Amino acid sequence: MATHFFGLKDRTFYHSHAVGRNEFAGTGFRNPVDMAIASDGSVYVINRSYENRPDGVHMTVCTLDEEYISAFGEYGEGDGQFVWPTAVAIDADGNVYVADEWLNRITKFTADGDYISKWGVAGSGQGELNGPSGIAINSQGQMVVVDSKNNRVQTFTIDGQFVGSFGSEGDGPGQFNLPWGISLDSSDNIYIADWRNDRIQVFNSAGEWQQSIGETGDGVGQFNRPNGVAVDADGDIYVADWMNNRVQVFAPDGRFITMFRGDAALSKWGKDKLNSNPDMIRQRNIAYSNDPTYEQKFAHPCGVRIDDQGRIAIIDHTRGRIQVYVKEDEPVLR
């Protein structure tokens, strides 16, 4: 698929492959909600699982080439445990941070998953948290936290000391209604998925509102509960349009470029499982006979990240996998 804008580079996107399968442990994911990609290509995927299956709550570490590395974390309220994990970020030293909206805290791990520390206090005062969701680390090494139920964004030092905040409840510019996902660009501009307001809001590094993208609906440029956002090296903006089961792509100025609805084929891990389970093959063939697009399309995409190769990794929440797209840039003929 390709889209042309006068004065802008042509964008050509294609689907590369899928990573993962639905599993409560091991080589797969269970209700993944966010991921972070380290400089060495390791992908840290948060599995939120179900409330009645807390054994599936953990972090899976793999690569976008579908190489399984390890897993760490488990359900609970102790050090290094999660209840409702929401977001993950990685600092310049490779340490991993996980936000938990139930425990209202941020937990720090080594790259290998060893517990280091935690911080966070529940409340609505400055520096307190109520349902932290998206987290990101800026070029100054500070953590920017989407404080969802307080309808604001807060900035902390990496060890949890309050720096500042912006935002309030509402639907005006710079206001939020249960914000969720976050992304930072190379200039530390802040992109927030304003979930209940069905839009993306963009702020500069000081928290000053710059623009809003989108409105409620299912048409082009409209959203139904967007919950993930990412910005690539060209400034293009990718939005996980959760309830519309798609990802929309916008130019830096907010103009619509294209959308992805999912094009997945069976992953390597999925093939391995089917090859050892003939009954699953029969069930899958029945599903495909009723709907040839079964398994291809997104089911509640909820997170988007860009790796160092420019690959676009999208969490396909209900399907328990990551779909990977690639963007090719070509000059526009004039």
TANORPE-V805466 format. One record per helix or strand of 3 or more residues. SS is the DSSP state (h for helix, s for strand). FROM is the first residue (numbers start at 1). TO is the last residue. If there is no record, write none. Layout:
ss: [SS;SS]
from: [FROM;FROM]
to: [TO;TO]
This chain:
ss: [s;s;s;h;s;s;s;s;s;s;s;s;h;s;s;s;s;s;s;s;s;h;s;s;h;h;s;s;s]
from: [10;32;42;54;58;68;85;96;105;115;132;143;148;152;162;182;190;199;209;226;237;242;246;256;268;278;301;312;321]
to: [19;37;47;56;63;72;90;100;109;119;137;147;150;156;166;184;194;203;213;231;241;244;250;260;275;290;306;316;330]
